[in-house]
Amino acid sequence: MDLQIIRERIAVVESKRDYLLSLLEQPNLGTLRIDVNQALEELDELIDEFRRIVPKKEI
């Protein structure tokens, strides 16, 4: 897979993070709050791992 394609997909993933954060502000989220928190943690791990593997100068 081309590095440029991976960068584009990571950018899409990063953009979804803001949406998940906005979901946490919803008072009626109920037990889905646990899933949203888990998704945020996994997104953060994915983004961090990408940044460790592909140094900033290559991005």
HELIX and SHEET records of a PDB file:
HELIX    1   1 LEU A    3  LEU A   24  1                                  22    
HELIX    2   2 LEU A   32  ILE A   53  1                                  22    
HELIX    3   3 LYS A   56  GLU A   58  5                                   3    
END                                                                             
